[in-house]
């Protein structure tokens, strides 16, 4: 029997939606990772099936070009503190709790943070801990700090921006592994987070198998059309042939 994970005590028990997120079979995760055009293909598949959860890189630009990520979402929700910044800094009480997410994450998981824009929802040491714990990446609807630290560690971050302003006195973590809203897209703990240079897509766990099946059809059609283009198939045939 697996031992239930323990929290770090930074947040009350009521702040945790779950300590063990639901997980998809590994073959489904691997299936998404094998797609040639990751987020573009999955975005098209979700359009075909009536889902929308794609966010372009113009909204959440990547910190490291050329990275591809597929992993289960471990979620964090931050809100603005009501105490004044000066009072909070004087009291020295830090209410950030994203390390609880790193503690519960398994290797390959993606930290997904509903955060605050303009102050840091993840600093350099925090990103280093996430990387050390095996997290694959972070996706932040908000800002993060110390970009050199995450870049030097090879830990990719998709976020709304970078800041030098600490979040320690400006925000507080109110929930781990609950539902979050990322640029108006709802994400549950255990959903799949996909990210590359083009942006981010969140795949609802309950529909992941159907979305993967549709994405594979699109991927196969795109790959065949690319082969035909490279092999010199005439343009008339390219525009009339149904590839997907």
N, C-alpha and C positions, 0 to 999 in steps of 0.2 A: 504494500500500500504506500502510495506517495505521501510524504509528509507535507501538510499544507504550508505554503510559504508564510513567512512572518514579515510583518511590517517593521519599519524602523522607528516607529513611535513619533514621527514628525507631525502626523495628522491623526485625528480621532477615527475610530473604527467606522463611524457613519460616513466618512468621506470616501470610502472605497465601494465602488459599485460591485466589484468582484476582485478576489485575489488571484484567481486563475481564469484567464480569458478563454473563451471557446476557440478551438483551433480547427482549421480545415485539414483534410488529408494532405500529406506532403506532395502527393502526385498532382494535386490541383495547384499548389504553390509553384511547383517546378514547371507546370504547364504554362502558367503565366510568364514565368521567367524565360521560357524558351521562345516566346514570340519575338519576331524580328523587330517590328516597330511597336514597342511596348505600349506606351500610353495612347498613341494615335489609334492603334488597332483596337484597344479596349474601349476607347471613347466611341469609336464607330459601332462596336458591338453593343454597347449600352444604348446608343441612339436607336439601333434597330429593335431593341427589346423594351424600350420605353423607360430607361433609367437615365438620370443625369447626375454625375458626380465628378466631372472633369474640371480642373482648374488650370488655366494656362500659366506658363512660366512668367508672363507679364504680371501676374498676380502674386505668384510665389516663385521667384527666381532661385535657381540652384546656386549654392556656394562653390561647388566643384563641378566643372564641365566634364561631360563624358561618363557620368555615373548612372547606373541603372539599379533600382531598388524594388524588390517585391518582398513584403513582410507583413505580419499581423500587426494591427494597430494597438498600441498600449496608449491609452488616452489620459490627458491631463487637462483640467479646466482651471484657469486662473481668472480672478476678478480684481478690480481695482480696490485698494485699501481705502477705508474711510478716514483713517488717521492721517494727520498731516505728515509730510515727508520729514520735516525737521523733528517732530515729536517721535516718529518711528525710529529715525536715525539716532536720536538721543537715548531712546529706550534700548536700542540694539536688539530688537526682537525681529528676527527674520521669519516671515511666514511663507516663504517659498518652499514647496514640497515636491518638486519634480524628481528628486532623488528616490522617492518612494516608487516611482514608475520604473526607474532603472533597476531597482532592487527586485521588482516583480517580473521584469522582462526576461525573456529567453533569447539566446543568440539568434540574430536575424530579425528580431522584432523592430518595428519602427515607432518612435515616440511621436505622438501626434498631440499638439498643444493648442488649445483654444486660449489665446493669450491677449496681452495688452500691447498696443502699438506705441512705440516711442520709448519704452523702457525694456530692459532685458528679461526675457522669459527663460533664457538659458545662457549662462556665462561660459567662459573658457574652461574652467575647472569642471563645471557641470557636464559640458560636452565631452571632456576627457574621461570622466567617470562613465558616461553612457557608452562611449567607445570601448573602454576597458571591459565593461559588462557584456559586450557582444552585440549591442544594439547596432542596427545597420545604418540608421539615419534618423534625422528629426525633421518633422514638418510642423511649422509654427505659423499660426495665424496671429502674427505679432512680430516683435523684434527680438534679436539675440545680440550678444555682446562678444567681444574678443574673437573676431573671425579668424585671426591667425591661428589660434589654438585648435579649432576644429579642422581648419585646412591642413595644418601641419600633421594632425593625427590621421588625415584621410577620412574624416567623418563628415559626410555630406549633410547639408542643411538646406531645406527649402523654406523660405520665410519671406515675410512682407518687407523686411529691411534689417539693417544693422544699426546699432546704437552704442554709445559709450555710457549711457545712463543706467545705473543699477536698478533692478527690480526689487531688491531686498526690502526697500522701504515704501514701495509703490504698489505692490500687488500681493495677493495671497492665493495659495492653491486651495481650492475648495472641494475638488473631486479628482479621484484617480479611477480609471477604468469605468467611467460612465459615458453617457452620450455627450459628444461635443459638436460644436458648429464651426466648421472651417470654411471661411469665406462663403457662408450661408449654405454649406453642404453638411448634412448631418452624418456623423461618423460614430459608430459604436465600437467599443473594445472588441477585438477579434475580427473586425472587417479587414480586408486586405488593402494595404497602402502601396500604390505603384507610383514610381517617380522616375523621370529621366530629364534630359535637356528641354523637352517640350513642355513639361509641367507635371501635374499630379493627377492621379485618378484614384478614387476610393471605390472598391468593389464590395457591395454588401455581402456579407458572409452567406446569407440564406440563398443568394442567387448566383454565387460564384461559379458553380458547375455549369449552369446554363450560359452565363456570360463567357466562360472559357470556351465552350463548344462553338459559340458564335464567332468569337475572336479567332479561333483556329481556322474556320472557314474563310474569314476575311484575310488572314495572314497567308493562307495557301494561295488564294487568288492574287493577292498583291505580289507574292514571290514569283508566281508564274508570269504575270504581266511584266515584271522587271526583267525576267529571263528573256521574254519575247522582245522587249525593247533592246536589250543588249545584243541579241542574236540577229537583229536587223529586220524583224517582222515589219511589213509595210504599215504605214500609219492608218490606212483605211481599215485594215484588219484589227489594229489595236483599238480603234474607237467603236467598232461594231461587235467585237467578241465580248461575251459576258464572262467575266473572270470571277465574280463573287456575287 
